[in-house]
Amino acid sequence: MDKKNALRAGALAAGTTLMMLLMSSPALALTRDDGDDPGPGLSVIQTLGLYVLAPIALFALIAGLVWVLDRSKDRADPTSSNITVRGKA
C-alpha cells in the first residue's frame, strides 16, 4: 500500500471515529426525559453480586444439574475396556 492510500485510509478512520464520538455525546444523558424515574443506585457489593456472582452461580447450578442428571453409563470405549493383559509365567 503506498503512502497516499495509507493516508486516505487513516483520515477516513479518524473522521469516522470523530463523528461517532460527536454523535454519541454524553452531555445528552444529563437531560431528563418525560416519565423518567430513576431508582436508587446500586452499591459496589450489589453490583458485584448481580453482575459477577449471580452468573457464576447460575453457571455452576446448570453444570451441576447436567452432571448429576446425566444418564449415560458407558463412557469407555467398548472394544478396549474388556481386554486383560497377563504376562506369561
C-alpha positions, 0 to 999 in steps of 0.5 A: 500500500503506498503512502497516499492510500495509507493516508486516505485510509487513516483520515477516513478512520479518524473522521469516522471515529470523530463523528461517532464520538460527536454523535454519541455525546454524553452531555445528552444523558444529563437531560431528563426525559418525560416519565423518567424515574430513576431508582436508587443506585446500586452499591459496589457489593450489589453490583458485584453480586448481580453482575459477577456472582449471580452468573457464576452461580447460575453457571455452576447450578446448570453444570451441576444439574447436567452432571448429576442428571446425566444418564449415560453409563458407558463412557469407555470405549467398548472394544478396549475396556474388556481386554486383560493383559497377563504376562506369561509365567 
